[in-house]
Every structure is written in C-alpha cells, then in structure tokens.
Amino acid sequence: MNDTSQSFFTDAFVTEHVLPVLLFFLMVYMTVIVYKLGKQSGAGKWGMFVLFLGLMVGVMGFAVKFLIKFLIEV
C-alpha cells in the first residue's frame, strides 16, 4: 500500500464536518428522550419546562461555541 495516498476522511475533515452533524442528531435524540421521560413521569407543564430548560442550556452552549468559533475565524 502506498503511504503517500490521501484519505478523504482525514482527522480535520471529521472534526470540521462530520462531528457537528452527528452532534446535532445526538441533540435531537436527547430531546426525544427528555420528552418521553417527562411524559412517563407525569411531570406536567412546569416539570417539562425545567427538563427542557436544562437540555437547552447545553444545546445553546454548543451553538454559541460554534458561533464564536465562526466569528473568530472571519
């Protein structure tokens, strides 16, 4: 095998393009899980609000990190 051949899936490509897509789908999956947990436990409106508030704080942290990184590179 030739060591000079370049692979399409380099570490930089995976970090820049694949990871954000997979993390987006993970966040959607976590939203479904939190919704199901809230419904099964009978959390009510206030309980669902608190559950989703906790989840959305993490999601917003990820989004703000991505936005800051984008603005610094420009």
C-alpha positions as CSV (number, residue, x, y, z in Angstrom):
1,M,0.0,0.0,0.0
2,N,1.3,3.4,-0.9
3,D,1.8,5.7,2.2
4,T,1.5,8.9,0.2
5,S,-2.2,8.3,-0.7
6,Q,-4.6,10.8,0.9
7,S,-7.7,9.5,2.6
8,F,-10.9,11.5,2.2
9,F,-11.8,11.1,5.8
10,T,-8.9,12.9,7.5
11,D,-9.0,13.9,11.1
12,A,-9.5,17.5,10.2
13,F,-12.5,16.6,7.9
14,V,-14.2,14.6,10.5
15,T,-13.7,17.2,13.2
16,E,-14.9,20.1,11.0
17,H,-17.8,18.5,9.1
18,V,-18.9,15.1,10.4
19,L,-18.8,15.8,14.2
20,P,-21.2,18.8,14.2
21,V,-23.7,16.8,12.1
22,L,-23.5,13.8,14.5
23,L,-23.8,16.1,17.5
24,F,-26.9,17.7,16.0
25,F,-28.6,14.3,15.7
26,L,-27.5,13.4,19.2
27,M,-29.2,16.5,20.5
28,V,-32.4,15.7,18.6
29,Y,-32.3,12.2,20.1
30,M,-31.7,13.6,23.6
31,T,-34.8,15.9,23.1
32,V,-36.9,12.8,22.3
33,I,-35.6,11.0,25.4
34,V,-36.3,14.0,27.7
35,Y,-39.8,14.4,26.2
36,K,-40.5,10.7,26.8
37,L,-39.2,10.8,30.4
38,G,-41.3,13.9,31.1
39,K,-44.4,12.3,29.7
40,Q,-43.9,8.9,31.5
41,S,-43.2,10.6,34.9
42,G,-46.2,12.9,34.6
43,A,-44.0,16.0,35.0
44,G,-46.7,18.5,34.0
45,K,-46.0,21.8,32.3
46,W,-43.6,23.2,34.9
47,G,-41.6,19.9,35.0
48,M,-41.3,19.7,31.2
49,F,-40.2,23.3,31.2
50,V,-37.4,22.6,33.7
51,L,-36.3,19.4,31.9
52,F,-36.1,21.2,28.5
53,L,-34.5,24.2,30.0
54,G,-31.7,22.0,31.3
55,L,-31.3,20.4,27.9
56,M,-31.5,23.6,26.0
57,V,-28.8,25.3,28.2
58,G,-26.4,22.6,26.9
59,V,-27.6,22.9,23.3
60,M,-27.2,26.7,23.5
61,G,-23.7,26.3,24.8
62,F,-22.8,24.2,21.8
63,A,-24.4,26.6,19.4
64,V,-22.7,29.7,21.0
65,K,-19.3,27.9,20.9
66,F,-19.8,27.2,17.1
67,L,-20.8,30.8,16.5
68,I,-17.9,32.3,18.4
69,K,-15.5,29.9,16.6
70,F,-17.0,31.1,13.3
71,L,-16.7,34.8,14.2
72,I,-13.1,34.4,15.3
73,E,-12.1,32.8,12.1
74,V,-13.6,35.5,9.9
